[in-house]
Amino acid sequence: MARPRKPLLSTDRIVETARMLVDTEGLAAVSTRRLAAELGVSGPSLYNHFRTKDEILEAVADSVSAQIDLTMFEDGREWRTALHDWAVSYRAALRDHPNIVPVLAQGPGRRPAGLRVADAVYGAMVAAGWPPAQATSIGALMRYFIMGSALGSFAGGFVDDASAYDPADYPHLGQAHLLAEQQEKIDERAFDTGLTALLDGLAVQHGQLS
């Protein structure tokens, strides 16, 4: 019997399938048994590529990190502009794959794409004149802010029922029931406001460097 032209299983195919499960059903949906069923293979065959479920989730997280644009740190953009453009790209990747954020939040560890992100940001800040310790803090600060914005929606946390916000109890939330229907617009504006404030503050600090 002729061998198939393409292997039935590959690392990329496993990661892509696991990412799809995480995106649609959450982290708890990923198991070697479920993945094997989705891929149409036997469970043990997965172990030729990954030893554990955690390794698979690490690979999924790294595949999302690989979607983050880093060209702004290579094409001569001024450090503030580069940070802004990188933050927007970073958030876009997390917004498309929010369920993997808890894994990403643990840090890059040994993940190649995650380490390339950290290396690019740190290197660009040092090249822009930031002391190494402050460059490290900037990378951490931006990561906290971007990941926090991807973990949940502020506007989506309110219900569209006006009776839930009795003026007698919440005198300033009379329009809160309207927030949910404008969720994307409000969350985008909040991210832009916070990012501008962060970068303005960093610009002041950068100007004070001697």
NUMILUM-167059 format. One record per residue (C-alpha): residue number from 1; residue in one letter; y, z, x. Coordinates in steps of 0.1 Angstrom, whole numbers, always signed. Layout:
NUM  A  Y  Z  X;
...
// end
This chain:
1  M  +0  +0  +0;
2  A  +34  -10  +14;
3  R  +58  +17  +24;
4  P  +91  +18  +4;
5  R  +120  +1  +22;
6  K  +141  +33  +17;
7  P  +128  +68  +21;
8  L  +124  +87  -11;
9  L  +144  +116  +2;
10  S  +173  +120  +26;
11  T  +197  +148  +35;
12  D  +226  +129  +19;
13  R  +207  +124  -13;
14  I  +198  +161  -15;
15  V  +234  +171  -9;
16  E  +248  +146  -34;
17  T  +223  +158  -61;
18  A  +230  +195  -53;
19  R  +268  +188  -55;
20  M  +264  +172  -89;
21  L  +245  +202  -101;
22  V  +271  +226  -88;
23  D  +299  +206  -103;
24  T  +283  +204  -138;
25  E  +264  +236  -141;
26  G  +276  +260  -113;
27  L  +260  +276  -83;
28  A  +232  +293  -102;
29  A  +218  +259  -113;
30  V  +208  +251  -77;
31  S  +173  +259  -68;
32  T  +147  +241  -47;
33  R  +126  +236  -78;
34  R  +154  +222  -98;
35  L  +165  +199  -70;
36  A  +130  +186  -65;
37  A  +128  +178  -102;
38  E  +161  +160  -102;
39  L  +151  +140  -71;
40  G  +116  +133  -84;
41  V  +99  +148  -54;
42  S  +77  +177  -46;
43  G  +94  +210  -38;
44  P  +79  +214  -3;
45  S  +94  +180  +8;
46  L  +129  +195  +6;
47  Y  +120  +218  +35;
48  N  +118  +188  +58;
49  H  +156  +187  +55;
50  F  +167  +223  +46;
51  R  +150  +256  +51;
52  T  +167  +275  +23;
53  K  +188  +271  -8;
54  D  +217  +287  +10;
55  E  +215  +259  +37;
56  I  +218  +234  +9;
57  L  +248  +251  -6;
58  E  +264  +252  +29;
59  A  +259  +215  +32;
60  V  +274  +209  -3;
61  A  +305  +230  +8;
62  D  +308  +210  +40;
63  S  +306  +178  +20;
64  V  +336  +189  +0;
65  S  +355  +199  +32;
66  A  +349  +164  +45;
67  Q  +369  +150  +16;
68  I  +401  +168  +28;
69  D  +425  +143  +45;
70  L  +434  +153  +81;
71  T  +453  +122  +91;
72  M  +487  +139  +87;
73  F  +479  +160  +118;
74  E  +472  +129  +138;
75  D  +500  +105  +129;
76  G  +531  +123  +141;
77  R  +542  +139  +109;
78  E  +565  +169  +113;
79  W  +546  +202  +110;
80  R  +560  +212  +76;
81  T  +554  +178  +61;
82  A  +519  +178  +76;
83  L  +511  +212  +61;
84  H  +524  +201  +27;
85  D  +504  +169  +26;
86  W  +473  +186  +38;
87  A  +476  +214  +12;
88  V  +479  +188  -15;
89  S  +448  +170  -3;
90  Y  +429  +203  +1;
91  R  +437  +214  -34;
92  A  +427  +181  -48;
93  A  +392  +184  -32;
94  L  +388  +219  -46;
95  R  +401  +209  -80;
96  D  +374  +182  -82;
97  H  +347  +207  -71;
98  P  +359  +242  -82;
99  N  +324  +257  -85;
100  I  +318  +255  -48;
101  V  +349  +274  -39;
102  P  +331  +308  -36;
103  V  +309  +293  -8;
104  L  +339  +277  +9;
105  A  +358  +310  +7;
106  Q  +333  +326  +30;
107  G  +348  +306  +59;
108  P  +337  +275  +78;
109  G  +309  +293  +98;
110  R  +290  +266  +115;
111  R  +299  +238  +91;
112  P  +312  +207  +111;
113  A  +337  +194  +85;
114  G  +350  +229  +78;
115  L  +355  +235  +115;
116  R  +373  +202  +119;
117  V  +397  +213  +92;
118  A  +404  +246  +109;
119  D  +407  +230  +143;
120  A  +432  +204  +131;
121  V  +455  +229  +114;
122  Y  +454  +253  +143;
123  G  +460  +226  +168;
124  A  +489  +211  +149;
125  M  +506  +244  +145;
126  V  +503  +253  +182;
127  A  +516  +218  +191;
128  A  +546  +224  +168;
129  G  +555  +255  +189;
130  W  +539  +283  +169;
131  P  +524  +311  +190;
132  P  +486  +311  +188;
133  A  +485  +343  +167;
134  Q  +509  +330  +142;
135  A  +492  +296  +141;
136  T  +460  +315  +131;
137  S  +479  +334  +104;
138  I  +493  +302  +90;
139  G  +459  +287  +87;
140  A  +446  +318  +69;
141  L  +477  +321  +47;
142  M  +474  +285  +35;
143  R  +437  +288  +29;
144  Y  +442  +319  +8;
145  F  +469  +302  -13;
146  I  +450  +269  -18;
147  M  +417  +285  -26;
148  G  +433  +310  -49;
149  S  +450  +282  -69;
150  A  +416  +265  -73;
151  L  +397  +296  -85;
152  G  +411  +295  -120;
153  S  +439  +283  -143;
154  F  +467  +306  -152;
155  A  +477  +286  -182;
156  G  +440  +282  -192;
157  G  +437  +320  -194;
158  F  +457  +321  -227;
159  V  +442  +312  -261;
160  D  +459  +288  -285;
161  D  +460  +314  -312;
162  A  +496  +327  -319;
163  S  +482  +357  -336;
164  A  +467  +370  -304;
165  Y  +502  +377  -290;
166  D  +518  +400  -316;
167  P  +555  +404  -307;
168  A  +552  +441  -314;
169  D  +528  +444  -285;
170  Y  +539  +415  -263;
171  P  +576  +408  -269;
172  H  +578  +382  -242;
173  L  +547  +362  -249;
174  G  +558  +345  -281;
175  Q  +550  +311  -267;
176  A  +519  +320  -247;
177  H  +496  +303  -272;
178  L  +512  +270  -262;
179  L  +502  +273  -225;
180  A  +466  +262  -228;
181  E  +475  +227  -241;
182  Q  +498  +222  -211;
183  Q  +473  +237  -186;
184  E  +473  +209  -160;
185  K  +511  +205  -160;
186  I  +518  +242  -157;
187  D  +492  +248  -130;
188  E  +505  +218  -109;
189  R  +540  +230  -112;
190  A  +530  +266  -102;
191  F  +512  +252  -71;
192  D  +542  +231  -61;
193  T  +565  +260  -66;
194  G  +543  +283  -45;
195  L  +538  +257  -18;
196  T  +575  +250  -14;
197  A  +582  +287  -12;
198  L  +556  +292  +15;
199  L  +568  +263  +35;
200  D  +605  +274  +32;
201  G  +596  +309  +45;
202  L  +576  +294  +74;
203  A  +605  +271  +82;
204  V  +628  +301  +85;
205  Q  +603  +319  +108;
206  H  +599  +287  +129;
207  G  +636  +285  +134;
208  Q  +636  +320  +148;
209  L  +611  +313  +175;
210  S  +626  +316  +209;
// end
